[in-house]
Each structure stands twice: as C-alpha cells, then as structure tokens.
C-alpha cells in the first residue's frame, strides 16, 4: 500500500518513525529534542515545528504518502481571531489551574454534574481548567482568545498550511473537559463557563478520517493524543490494561463504553479506534522506589537485587507509598506509611521488597477501580523503564492476578500515529474499511504468567489492603 510516517511531539522531543503501511515494519527513524527547558510549564508552539523539521532532516520523509501526528496531552493553545497564538501554550504539567479546576467543579454544581456532562471531573492539567485560569489571571489574553487548540491539533493545522478548517480527534478531545466521550459532542457552555465567552473549537474527526491533504499531496490523518497513540501502537484491545510506571503511575484499559465517574477517580478518555479508554492515575509509582533506594544508599537496580533477597510479604513490612499524597485513593494531604516493623523485618532487603509490593499493590488498587465498573482485565501491559527491573517482573503477575506483558522499548506513540496514517491512507485508497485498522504485527514482548504464585500474590494484596484500611478507613468510599 505504501509508506507512512508517525510523529510524536512529546513534552521533550519529537520522534518520527517511517513504516511500511501494510506490515508496520519500521524503515527509518528520526529524533530531535525540543529547545526548551524540560521542566517548563509553557512553550512557544513554534519550537515544536523547529524540532519536527530537525527530526525529519536528511530526506527522512522521502516517499511517505501519509503522516499521523501524536502529541503531548492537555496542552492549551489560545488563538486570536486571525489564528495567531495569544500567549505561549500552557502545558499539561502546569499546576497553576488547581484552584480554577475546583472553582469549575462548584460552578457547575459539583462532581456528579461534571461526570454526567463530560465523563470526568476538572483537574489542573485539562484545557477547561486552563481556560478558567486564563480568564482569572490573564483577562486580556482571555478576551483576545477566539479559538482553542491542543498541541496535536495545532501541529496538524500547521502541516496542512493553516486552513480555515481546524480539526482534532476523539482521543484528544476527550481530555479537554468540554467534550464528552459518552455523547460524542462538545459542551460549548462549559467553554463559556470557563473562559467567560464562546471560542471556536476544532471539528472532531473519526479514527480513520483524514484531516486533509497538503498541496504536495501528502495525506494527514486525524492524529490523536500521546496516550491514545501509544495504546494503538501497542495493539491493545478489549480485555487489555496498560500500567504505566513513571514517577507517578496510571492504569488504563480498553472498554466498550464511556464511564461517568462522580468520584473523579476515573478519567473517561476515548481511544484512537472508536472505543473508550478509561484511566485511573496514582501520584506515586517509581518515586516510591527511588525514595527507598535513596534511603538505602543504592539505585533502582540495586534496590531490585535487594528485594529479591527477601520473600513475598516482606516479613510483614507494608509500605503505603503515598509519598506525595495520593489521588487513588483520594488522600491529597496524607503521607506514606511503613507498617509491620519487627526485629526480624528490619533489614534492607525487606524494606526493598515492601517498596516494590507497595507500588504494585497501589496500582492494583487503581485497576480494581476499573474492574468495579465492569472493565474487563485479562492481560496487563507494563510500560516504563522500571518494568525491566527483575523485582517488578517477579511480583507483578501474582499481585495483578493476570498475565503481564512487558513490551520491548519502542516509540509506541509514534508507531500508533503511523498506524493511524496507514488506516486513513487505506480508507482513501479503498483498501481498508473505516472500521478496520491495519493489522500490524504486535509489539515484541516478554510474557509473564502468575502461575503457582497467584495465591501468594493475593496474600500480599490482602496484607496491603488490611494495612491501608486500618490507617485510612473508607479511603475508597464506594469506588
């Protein structure tokens, strides 16, 4: 069918993969860092274009027929009536909108009202909260704002030469706080509630739709957010969950319907295939491991080696890893707890084991929030550098109670964008159906089974749960 490309413009860099449209085989790759500070909460969108151009240098895109775009989520780019950027883009890691998000919750009548409206309760990263912050803290910029885009929307618009029509997709739109994955429609009244007036919003395309074609004949697919692109690149489907091990953690799963959750624990995203992608976040994952490693004077690999010298249950030690407070369960002002200290348990290896088990049990709690809402989890994809640690791989299948897949490191968001481009190209050429994405080969991975350790893993979870409920009774409420 041809050659396609996927580009992922993350918070720190642009990565491009050029793939065979039929098989997904990677033919060429490009990379360029963004010329901004890694911890910046704002960015001039032009730097994303500069990085894209650098990553595509040297004829990388020669022969490419279609491009898909993935980009960091929750960025907000306000445009004036002429399409010019009003101020630097507010990025997803900007926490200044926390008060604004709480104001919005109250303004609409509470968490239940938001859950019913758009499937999620406002949080600081979402564009709807950023618009409220803009209206309160930079009223002149807010007044000039006539349209709102996210990073992937803006990049697609630029690639197409800034046409009158601006587009997005279901995945990116579902993270805004003013588009519902359940109803498939915008809530312009929520934009007005946040910004103080209406603003133009991009047209929401379907998964296999094309955003347009460049004057040179290059097809640009709908694009999507980084999370949705990575899931599509991995090839996850119904029954699969993806556990991401960063400093914080997340559990997302493919589901057949959107979930309205008044507790705010579940964020109801749409995915890149027409399905739904409910996500539950934790504030503490690998940061709990790093904190424990620092305490013991070692690194993550050393901590893993220590943990394997202990045994499941860590001789009764239980670490509740709520070092930065916690989002799941909602304990924003709490601290971590180490319980079960006895003379025989006060050894470095047992503390190391408790750190790994605490992190995994906390993520299993997050997974149970999804399961309690009818989300099926038969297989878990484990992502992040920490997924390669032997102690994680030894404990995860039994604690999660299911098969665990550890994919080989790859640019899955860029691959997902390329797969989407192949889909749109196939539909345009008449070789693929709008509801049947290209059947690319799945990610190369290591597969781990709980086996005979399943009962041991469940005992570890019971020990963890008993400690959690004793120290934080009713923490999950009715979740």
C-alpha positions as CSV (number, residue, x, y, z in Angstrom):
1,X,0.0,0.0,0.0
2,X,2.9,2.4,0.5
3,X,5.0,4.1,3.1
4,X,3.6,6.1,6.1
5,X,5.1,8.1,9.0
6,X,4.1,8.8,12.5
7,X,5.5,11.7,14.6
8,X,5.2,12.0,18.3
9,X,5.8,15.5,19.7
10,X,6.2,14.8,23.4
11,X,7.0,17.3,26.2
12,X,10.7,16.9,25.5
13,X,11.3,15.8,21.9
14,X,10.0,14.9,18.5
15,X,10.3,11.3,17.4
16,X,9.4,10.1,13.9
17,X,9.1,6.6,12.5
18,X,8.6,5.7,8.9
19,X,6.8,2.4,8.4
20,X,5.6,0.0,5.7
21,X,1.9,0.7,5.6
22,X,1.0,-2.9,5.2
23,X,3.1,-4.6,7.9
24,X,4.1,-1.8,10.2
25,X,7.8,-2.6,9.8
26,X,10.0,0.4,10.8
27,X,12.0,1.6,7.8
28,X,13.6,4.8,9.2
29,X,13.6,6.8,12.3
30,X,14.3,10.4,13.3
31,X,14.7,12.3,16.6
32,X,15.2,15.9,17.8
33,X,14.9,17.4,21.3
34,X,12.7,20.4,21.9
35,X,14.8,23.6,22.5
36,X,13.0,24.3,25.8
37,X,13.7,23.6,29.5
38,X,12.5,20.1,30.4
39,X,10.5,21.4,33.5
40,X,8.9,24.4,31.7
41,X,5.2,24.7,32.1
42,X,4.9,26.9,29.0
43,X,6.2,26.7,25.4
44,X,6.1,28.7,22.2
45,X,4.4,26.2,19.8
46,X,6.9,27.2,17.1
47,X,9.6,25.2,18.9
48,X,7.6,22.0,18.1
49,X,7.8,22.9,14.4
50,X,11.5,23.5,14.6
51,X,12.0,20.2,16.4
52,X,9.8,18.4,13.8
53,X,11.9,19.9,11.0
54,X,15.1,18.8,12.6
55,X,13.8,15.2,13.2
56,X,12.7,15.0,9.6
57,X,16.0,16.2,8.1
58,X,18.1,14.3,5.6
59,X,15.2,13.0,3.5
60,X,13.6,11.0,6.3
61,X,10.1,11.5,4.8
62,X,11.1,10.7,1.2
63,X,8.4,8.6,-0.4
64,X,6.0,8.9,2.5
65,X,2.3,9.1,1.4
66,X,0.6,9.8,4.8
67,X,1.5,11.2,8.2
68,X,-0.1,10.8,11.6
69,X,0.5,13.1,14.5
70,X,0.7,12.3,18.2
71,X,1.4,14.9,20.8
72,X,1.6,15.6,24.5
73,X,-1.8,15.9,26.0
74,X,-3.6,18.6,28.0
75,X,-1.6,21.5,26.4
76,X,-3.8,24.5,25.6
77,X,-3.1,26.9,22.8
78,X,-5.2,30.1,22.7
79,X,-5.6,31.7,19.2
80,X,-6.9,35.1,18.3
81,X,-9.4,35.9,15.6
82,X,-6.5,35.8,13.0
83,X,-5.2,32.4,14.1
84,X,-2.1,33.9,15.9
85,X,-1.0,32.5,19.2
86,X,-2.3,34.8,22.0
87,X,0.3,33.6,24.6
88,X,2.7,30.7,25.0
89,X,1.0,27.3,25.2
90,X,0.1,26.1,28.7
91,X,1.4,22.6,29.1
92,X,0.0,19.6,30.9
93,X,2.4,19.8,33.8
94,X,1.2,23.3,34.7
95,X,-0.4,23.1,38.1
96,X,-1.5,26.8,38.3
97,X,-5.0,25.9,37.4
98,X,-5.7,23.8,40.5
99,X,-7.8,26.5,42.1
100,X,-9.5,27.2,38.8
101,X,-10.4,23.5,38.5
102,X,-12.0,23.5,41.9
103,X,-13.9,26.7,41.0
104,X,-15.3,25.0,37.9
105,X,-16.5,22.0,39.9
106,X,-18.5,24.3,42.2
107,X,-19.7,26.5,39.3
108,X,-21.5,23.6,37.5
109,X,-23.0,22.1,40.7
110,X,-20.5,19.5,41.8
111,X,-18.6,16.4,40.7
112,X,-21.6,14.5,39.7
113,X,-22.7,17.2,37.3
114,X,-19.3,17.2,35.6
115,X,-19.2,13.4,35.4
116,X,-22.6,13.4,33.7
117,X,-21.6,16.2,31.3
118,X,-18.2,15.1,30.0
119,X,-17.2,11.9,31.9
120,X,-14.6,13.5,34.1
121,X,-14.2,16.0,36.9
122,X,-12.0,19.0,36.1
123,X,-8.3,18.8,37.1
124,X,-5.5,21.3,36.7
125,X,-4.0,19.7,33.5
126,X,-7.2,19.9,31.5
127,X,-7.7,22.8,29.0
128,X,-11.1,23.7,30.6
129,X,-9.3,24.5,33.8
130,X,-6.5,26.3,32.0
131,X,-9.2,28.5,30.3
132,X,-10.6,29.4,33.7
133,X,-7.1,30.3,34.9
134,X,-6.6,32.4,31.9
135,X,-9.9,34.3,32.5
136,X,-9.0,34.9,36.1
137,X,-5.2,35.6,35.9
138,X,-4.7,37.0,32.4
139,X,-8.1,38.6,31.4
140,X,-6.6,40.5,28.5
141,X,-5.3,37.3,26.9
142,X,-8.6,35.6,27.7
143,X,-10.5,38.4,26.0
144,X,-8.4,38.0,22.8
145,X,-8.9,34.2,22.7
146,X,-11.2,33.3,19.8
147,X,-10.2,29.7,19.3
148,X,-8.6,26.9,21.4
149,X,-6.4,24.1,20.2
150,X,-4.3,21.4,21.8
151,X,-0.7,20.5,20.6
152,X,-1.7,17.7,18.2
153,X,-4.5,19.9,16.7
154,X,-2.1,22.8,16.2
155,X,0.6,20.6,14.6
156,X,-1.9,19.1,12.1
157,X,-3.2,22.6,11.3
158,X,0.3,23.8,10.6
159,X,1.2,20.8,8.4
160,X,-1.9,21.5,6.3
161,X,-0.9,25.1,5.8
162,X,-3.3,26.7,8.4
163,X,-6.6,26.1,6.5
164,X,-9.9,27.6,7.6
165,X,-10.9,24.2,8.9
166,X,-9.3,23.1,12.2
167,X,-9.6,19.5,13.4
168,X,-9.0,17.2,16.3
169,X,-9.9,13.6,17.1
170,X,-12.0,11.8,19.8
171,X,-8.9,10.9,21.8
172,X,-7.5,14.4,22.2
173,X,-11.0,16.0,22.6
174,X,-11.9,13.6,25.4
175,X,-9.1,15.2,27.6
176,X,-10.3,18.8,27.2
177,X,-13.0,18.8,29.9
178,X,-15.6,20.2,27.4
179,X,-16.1,17.2,25.1
180,X,-17.9,14.0,26.2
181,X,-16.6,10.6,25.1
182,X,-20.1,9.3,26.1
183,X,-22.2,11.5,23.9
184,X,-19.5,12.3,21.3
185,X,-20.2,16.0,21.4
186,X,-18.9,19.3,22.7
187,X,-20.3,21.3,25.6
188,X,-19.7,24.9,24.4
189,X,-21.5,26.1,27.6
190,X,-18.6,24.7,29.6
191,X,-16.1,26.7,27.5
192,X,-18.1,29.8,28.2
193,X,-18.3,28.9,31.9
194,X,-14.5,28.7,32.0
195,X,-13.4,31.5,29.6
196,X,-16.3,33.9,30.0
197,X,-17.3,33.8,26.3
198,X,-17.5,31.3,23.5
199,X,-14.5,30.2,21.4
200,X,-14.2,28.2,18.2
201,X,-13.3,24.5,18.8
202,X,-11.8,22.1,16.2
203,X,-14.0,19.6,14.3
204,X,-13.8,16.2,15.9
205,X,-12.8,13.6,13.3
206,X,-13.4,9.8,13.3
207,X,-10.5,7.4,13.9
208,X,-9.9,6.6,10.2
209,X,-10.7,10.1,8.8
210,X,-8.1,12.3,7.2
211,X,-7.6,15.9,8.4
212,X,-6.7,16.9,4.9
213,X,-4.0,16.7,2.2
214,X,-1.1,19.1,1.8
215,X,-0.6,20.9,-1.6
216,X,2.1,18.3,-2.3
217,X,-0.4,15.5,-2.0
218,X,0.6,14.2,1.5
219,X,-2.3,12.9,3.4
220,X,-2.5,13.9,7.1
221,X,-4.6,11.7,9.3
222,X,-6.7,12.8,12.3
223,X,-3.9,12.4,14.8
224,X,-4.5,11.9,18.5
225,X,-3.1,12.4,22.0
226,X,0.0,10.6,23.1
227,X,-1.8,8.2,25.4
228,X,-4.2,7.0,22.7
229,X,-1.4,6.8,20.1
230,X,0.7,4.6,22.4
231,X,-2.2,2.3,23.1
232,X,-2.9,2.0,19.3
233,X,0.8,1.4,18.7
234,X,0.9,-1.4,21.3
235,X,-2.2,-3.0,19.7
236,X,-4.2,-3.3,22.9
237,X,-7.8,-4.3,22.8
238,X,-10.8,-5.2,25.0
239,X,-9.5,-7.2,28.0
240,X,-6.1,-5.4,28.0
241,X,-5.0,-2.9,30.6
242,X,-1.8,-0.7,30.3
243,X,0.0,0.1,33.5
244,X,2.5,2.9,33.2
245,X,5.4,3.1,35.6
246,X,6.6,6.7,35.8
247,X,7.3,8.8,38.8
248,X,3.6,8.7,39.1
249,X,1.5,5.8,37.7
250,X,-1.6,5.1,35.6
251,X,-3.8,2.2,34.7
252,X,-5.9,2.4,31.5
253,X,-8.0,-0.2,29.8
254,X,-9.9,-0.5,26.5
255,X,-13.6,-0.6,27.2
256,X,-16.7,-0.6,25.0
257,X,-18.4,2.4,26.6
258,X,-17.5,5.7,28.3
259,X,-17.7,5.7,32.1
260,X,-19.1,8.7,34.1
261,X,-17.4,8.7,37.5
262,X,-18.5,11.3,40.0
263,X,-15.7,10.3,42.4
264,X,-13.2,11.7,40.0
265,X,-11.0,8.6,40.2
266,X,-11.7,7.6,36.5
267,X,-11.0,9.9,33.6
268,X,-13.1,8.8,30.7
269,X,-11.0,9.1,27.6
270,X,-11.8,8.0,24.1
271,X,-9.2,5.9,22.3
272,X,-7.9,6.0,18.7
273,X,-10.1,3.2,17.3
274,X,-13.7,4.2,18.2
275,X,-13.6,2.5,21.6
276,X,-13.1,4.1,25.1
277,X,-10.0,4.3,27.3
278,X,-10.9,4.9,31.0
279,X,-7.8,5.8,33.0
280,X,-7.1,5.9,36.8
281,X,-4.0,7.8,38.0
282,X,-1.8,7.4,41.1
283,X,0.6,10.1,42.3
284,X,3.2,7.6,43.4
285,X,4.9,4.8,41.5
286,X,8.6,4.8,40.7
287,X,9.1,7.8,43.0
288,X,8.4,5.4,45.9
289,X,11.2,3.1,44.6
290,X,13.6,6.0,44.2
291,X,12.9,7.3,47.7
292,X,13.5,3.9,49.2
293,X,16.7,3.4,47.1
294,X,18.0,6.8,48.3
295,X,17.3,5.8,51.9
296,X,19.2,2.5,51.4
297,X,22.1,4.2,49.6
298,X,21.6,2.4,46.3
299,X,19.9,2.8,42.8
300,X,16.9,1.1,41.3
301,X,18.8,-1.9,40.1
302,X,20.4,-2.3,43.5
303,X,17.0,-2.0,45.1
304,X,15.7,-4.7,42.9
305,X,18.5,-7.0,43.8
306,X,17.9,-6.4,47.4
307,X,14.2,-7.1,47.1
308,X,14.8,-10.4,45.5
309,X,16.7,-11.5,48.6
310,X,13.5,-11.1,50.6
311,X,10.3,-13.1,50.2
312,X,6.7,-12.3,49.3
313,X,5.1,-10.3,52.1
314,X,8.5,-8.7,53.1
315,X,8.4,-10.4,56.5
316,X,5.2,-8.4,57.4
317,X,6.5,-5.0,56.2
318,X,3.9,-2.9,54.3
319,X,4.7,0.4,52.6
320,X,1.8,2.6,51.7
321,X,3.6,4.6,49.0
322,X,1.6,7.8,49.4
323,X,4.7,10.0,49.5
324,X,3.2,12.9,47.6
325,X,-0.3,12.5,49.0
326,X,-2.4,10.3,46.7
327,X,-5.0,10.6,44.0
328,X,-6.2,7.0,44.1
329,X,-7.5,6.8,46.8
330,X,-8.2,10.5,47.2
331,X,-5.8,11.3,50.1
332,X,-4.2,14.6,48.8
333,X,-2.7,15.6,52.2
334,X,-1.5,12.3,53.6
335,X,2.0,10.8,53.7
336,X,3.5,7.4,53.1
337,X,3.4,4.8,55.9
338,X,5.7,1.9,56.8
339,X,3.9,-0.7,58.9
340,X,4.8,-4.0,60.4
341,X,8.2,-3.2,61.9
342,X,9.6,-6.1,63.9
343,X,13.1,-7.0,64.8
344,X,13.2,-9.7,62.1
345,X,11.7,-7.4,59.4
346,X,14.1,-4.5,60.0
347,X,16.5,-5.4,57.2
348,X,17.3,-3.6,53.9
349,X,16.1,-6.4,51.7
350,X,12.6,-6.5,53.4
351,X,12.2,-2.7,53.1
352,X,13.2,-3.0,49.4
353,X,10.6,-5.8,48.9
354,X,7.9,-3.7,50.7
355,X,8.6,-0.8,48.3
356,X,8.0,-2.9,45.2
357,X,5.0,-4.6,46.7
358,X,3.6,-1.3,47.9
359,X,3.9,0.3,44.4
360,X,2.3,-2.7,42.7
361,X,-0.5,-3.1,45.2
362,X,-1.3,0.6,44.9
363,X,-1.6,0.2,41.1
364,X,-3.6,-3.0,41.6
365,X,-6.0,-0.8,43.7
366,X,-6.3,1.5,40.8
367,X,-7.0,-1.4,38.5
368,X,-9.8,-2.6,40.8
369,X,-11.5,0.8,40.5
370,X,-11.9,0.0,36.8
371,X,-12.9,-3.6,37.4
372,X,-15.6,-2.4,39.8
373,X,-17.1,-0.5,36.9
374,X,-17.3,-3.6,34.7
375,X,-14.0,-3.1,32.8
376,X,-12.5,-6.5,31.9
377,X,-8.8,-7.0,32.5
378,X,-7.3,-10.3,31.3
379,X,-3.9,-9.1,30.4
380,X,-1.7,-6.2,31.6
381,X,0.9,-4.4,29.5
382,X,3.6,-3.0,31.8
383,X,5.3,0.2,30.5
384,X,8.2,2.3,31.7
385,X,11.9,1.7,32.4
386,X,11.0,0.2,35.8
387,X,9.1,-2.6,34.1
388,X,12.5,-4.1,33.2
389,X,13.5,-4.5,36.9
390,X,13.6,-8.1,37.9
391,X,11.8,-7.4,41.2
392,X,8.9,-5.8,39.3
393,X,8.7,-8.7,36.9
394,X,8.8,-11.3,39.7
395,X,6.0,-9.7,41.7
396,X,3.7,-8.1,39.2
397,X,1.8,-11.1,37.7
398,X,0.8,-12.5,41.0
399,X,-0.2,-9.1,42.5
400,X,-2.2,-8.1,39.4
401,X,-3.6,-11.6,39.2
402,X,-3.2,-11.9,35.5
403,X,-0.8,-12.3,32.6
404,X,1.7,-9.5,32.4
405,X,3.3,-8.4,29.1
406,X,6.5,-6.3,29.1
407,X,6.9,-4.9,25.6
408,X,10.4,-4.1,24.3
409,X,11.2,-0.4,24.4
410,X,10.0,1.4,21.3
411,X,8.4,4.7,20.2
412,X,4.8,3.3,20.6
413,X,3.1,6.7,20.4
414,X,4.9,7.4,17.0
415,X,4.1,3.9,15.9
416,X,0.4,4.4,16.8
417,X,0.4,7.7,14.8
418,X,1.9,5.9,11.8
419,X,-0.7,3.1,12.1
420,X,-3.4,5.7,12.1
421,X,-1.9,7.2,9.0
422,X,-1.9,3.8,7.3
423,X,-5.5,3.4,8.2
424,X,-6.5,6.8,6.7
425,X,-4.5,6.1,3.6
426,X,-6.1,2.6,3.2
427,X,-9.5,4.1,3.5
428,X,-8.7,6.8,1.0
429,X,-7.3,4.2,-1.4
430,X,-10.3,1.8,-0.8
431,X,-8.1,-1.0,0.6
432,X,-9.2,-0.7,4.2
433,X,-12.6,-0.3,5.8
434,X,-13.3,2.7,8.0
435,X,-13.9,0.4,11.0
436,X,-11.0,-2.0,10.4
437,X,-7.5,-0.6,11.2
438,X,-4.5,-2.2,9.6
439,X,-3.4,-5.5,11.2
440,X,0.1,-4.6,12.1
441,X,2.3,-7.1,14.0
442,X,2.0,-6.6,17.7
443,X,4.8,-5.4,19.9
444,X,7.7,-7.8,20.7
445,X,7.4,-8.5,24.3
446,X,8.2,-10.7,27.3
447,X,5.2,-12.6,28.6
448,X,4.9,-13.4,32.3
449,X,2.3,-15.6,34.0
450,X,1.3,-15.7,37.6
451,X,1.3,-19.5,37.7
452,X,1.7,-21.1,41.1
453,X,2.5,-17.7,42.7
454,X,-1.1,-16.4,42.2
455,X,-2.2,-17.3,45.8
456,X,1.0,-15.8,47.2
457,X,0.3,-12.6,45.3
458,X,-3.2,-12.4,46.6
459,X,-2.0,-12.9,50.2
460,X,0.4,-9.9,49.7
461,X,-2.5,-7.8,48.5
462,X,-4.7,-8.8,51.5
463,X,-1.8,-7.8,53.8
464,X,-1.5,-4.5,52.0
465,X,-5.3,-3.9,51.9
466,X,-5.7,-4.6,55.6
467,X,-3.0,-2.1,56.5
468,X,-4.4,0.5,54.1
469,X,-7.9,0.1,55.6
470,X,-6.7,0.3,59.1
471,X,-4.7,3.5,58.5
472,X,-7.1,5.1,56.0
473,X,-10.5,3.6,56.7
474,X,-13.0,4.2,54.0
475,X,-10.4,5.7,51.7
476,X,-12.0,4.3,48.6
477,X,-15.6,5.1,49.7
478,X,-17.9,3.5,47.2
479,X,-15.4,3.3,44.4
